[in-house]
Amino acid sequence: MAGFRDREKRHFPLTSIQAVVDLFSDQLEKGDDVDLALLSIVLGWIENTLTVNRSLPSNADDSKTIAPIFPVVQADTIEALYAKFTALVKSSVDLSKFEKGYATRELVKKVSDVIWGSLTRSSYKDKAHLQSLYSFLNGNKLDCFGVAFAVVAACQVLGFQDVRLALSEDHAWVVFGKEGVETAEVTWHGKGNEDKRGQPITDAVADKAWLYLNGQPVICTRQMEVAAIVSSINPAITPTIDSVEMGSLQQELLWMLYNKGHLARYPMAVGNLGDLEEISPLPDHPPPIKFFQEAIDVAIKHYNNQHVYPYTYLGGFLYRKKRYKEAIHSWAEAASVIKGYNYTREDEEIYKEFLEIASDFIPNIVRNCTKEEHSADLLQDPAVYADLLRFYDGICEWEEGSSTPVLHVGWAQYFTFSLQRFDPQVRFLLDIHAENDEEDDEEEAEKEKEDGQSVKEVPENMSSRRSSLTEKEVTGQRTRHSRKKSQADIR
Ligand SMILES: FC(F)(F)Cc1cc2c(N3CCN(c4nnc(C(F)(F)F)s4)CC3)ncnc2s1
């Protein structure tokens, strides 16, 4: 049952990261009754205290780090905010007009209007620290993720347990109803796009659309909704300085959720944990590699391999570890996912990811690989050349059939700059491999025909056969900067 009762109160005052982890752990044991509003208010209050208007003491200089402080969270502070949220929601929605039991589209739209109507008019959309109910209650500001989460938390307060958060890689909406298959937009997306609040996400809208992951979004359980607010924690004090305490809290909470199995169907949250483990590895934790490989495995197993970010998390980390061949392989895999989509004007976020890879990361690799011992022969490696062709081919195919063009002349310049750095021998080797492949396949087919076994599927492309990469050896994490950039919307 929801509410700020003894079970919650006894954790307060929260005086340490561990105390917050214990509160979350205890709440997660309540199953579907985990109190979303309470946890979002607690996280938002701590984040606000640790990152917003944290005027660095004038005597603080870069050499001496500021001694870690954990702000004590008092029960009555949180209780007052919690009461404000429940009072606002319960007073704004006349439940006598709605059937008990499952939510209806009218109910979901009404709750979305209540949240929407409480927001300040001022344009602030892409600022940081606007993702929590603390931001909503204390400043009437929410980002696009925050609005969707607030609608789900409000529906929980009203007793509609069927309203759940649905997440793509750059948008959020809700599912509801007896079978949980009704869908509704409850927030806006991007800049200059009319919001579609109240409308369902039909197959026509979702098919081949990255914004809706081609019908493969993350449908959250209550515990995954908690993982979403933990993922949306933003430890940044300034674009270049993070709160160590806030980052540790996010890492400990994600690790606890991971250990309880609540990230098992949430690739981006697993990726976030891999990010944090690379920045500050915790004792007895697996290497970051494991988390990014797991995010890919989850996307393949549960989401028909329609998610792009697991591969770009991976590629970003490999790039920073100077494991250039493997990075290019991951990016080729990412392009093999995006090629199945049609590009639209609402896909800017993923467009920027691919443009950064093509215009920044890959040119830097082909310029600098000869300085790196284990990538010195990169420009003579046909598997890498094949992966690079696959990367660009995927982006070309992404454009094909799209309403909006993807490529411009700059792309052709990046493409030709990168390919012409490869040794002409590579192209010749490419031909030899292709011929050998054909001979191999013919021999295999002959042999298997004699043995009467089915002919083995030939991998869809050459690099998946010749890659220097064995799937288990790879790792991935993005730079804090670029992660923050792409996380701007979740915050
Ligand atoms: F709800 C929206 F609209 F905000 C969409 C969501 C985003 C997002 C997220 N992100 C966004 C992507 N993000 C990335 N960080 N690195 C990325 C990569 F480019 F390296 F892959 S992608 C981390 C955090 N992490 C957990 N859950 C979500 S749900």
The ligand as a Tripos MOL2 file, in Angstrom:
@<TRIPOS>MOLECULE
LIG
   29    32     1     0     0
SMALL
NO_CHARGES

@<TRIPOS>ATOM
      1 F1         13.0580    8.4430  -21.5550 F         1 LIG1
      2 C1         13.8440    9.0530  -22.4420 C.3       1 LIG1
      3 F2         13.0750    9.7780  -23.2780 F         1 LIG1
      4 F3         14.6680    9.8770  -21.8030 F         1 LIG1
      5 C2         14.6350    8.0250  -23.2310 C.3       1 LIG1
      6 C3         15.5510    7.3100  -22.3250 C.ar      1 LIG1
      7 C4         16.8960    7.4830  -22.2040 C.ar      1 LIG1
      8 C5         17.4950    6.6390  -21.2290 C.ar      1 LIG1
      9 C6         18.8450    6.5120  -20.8070 C.ar      1 LIG1
     10 N1         19.8640    7.2050  -21.3780 N.pl3     1 LIG1
     11 C7         19.8830    7.7680  -22.7000 C.3       1 LIG1
     12 C8         20.9950    7.1970  -23.4750 C.3       1 LIG1
     13 N2         22.2470    7.2040  -22.7520 N.pl3     1 LIG1
     14 C9         23.3620    6.8720  -23.3980 C.ar      1 LIG1
     15 N3         24.5990    6.9340  -22.8850 N.ar      1 LIG1
     16 N4         25.5490    6.5280  -23.7350 N.ar      1 LIG1
     17 C10        25.0690    6.1380  -24.9160 C.ar      1 LIG1
     18 C11        25.8760    5.6280  -26.0610 C.3       1 LIG1
     19 F4         25.7440    6.4920  -27.0780 F         1 LIG1
     20 F5         27.1380    5.4830  -25.7150 F         1 LIG1
     21 F6         25.3480    4.4560  -26.4170 F         1 LIG1
     22 S1         23.4000    6.2660  -24.9830 S.2       1 LIG1
     23 C12        22.2630    6.9680  -21.3470 C.3       1 LIG1
     24 C13        21.0860    7.3280  -20.6410 C.3       1 LIG1
     25 N5         19.1900    5.6710  -19.8260 N.ar      1 LIG1
     26 C14        18.2370    4.9150  -19.2450 C.ar      1 LIG1
     27 N6         16.9360    4.9610  -19.6050 N.ar      1 LIG1
     28 C15        16.5850    5.8200  -20.5770 C.ar      1 LIG1
     29 S2         15.0200    6.1160  -21.2340 S.2       1 LIG1
@<TRIPOS>BOND
     1     1     2 1
     2     2     3 1
     3     2     4 1
     4     2     5 1
     5     5     6 1
     6     6     7 ar
     7     6    29 ar
     8     7     8 ar
     9     8     9 ar
    10     8    28 ar
    11     9    10 1
    12     9    25 ar
    13    10    11 1
    14    10    24 1
    15    11    12 1
    16    12    13 1
    17    13    14 1
    18    13    23 1
    19    14    15 ar
    20    14    22 ar
    21    15    16 ar
    22    16    17 ar
    23    17    18 1
    24    17    22 ar
    25    18    19 1
    26    18    20 1
    27    18    21 1
    28    23    24 1
    29    25    26 ar
    30    26    27 ar
    31    27    28 ar
    32    28    29 ar
@<TRIPOS>SUBSTRUCTURE
     1 LIG1         1 GROUP 0 **** ****
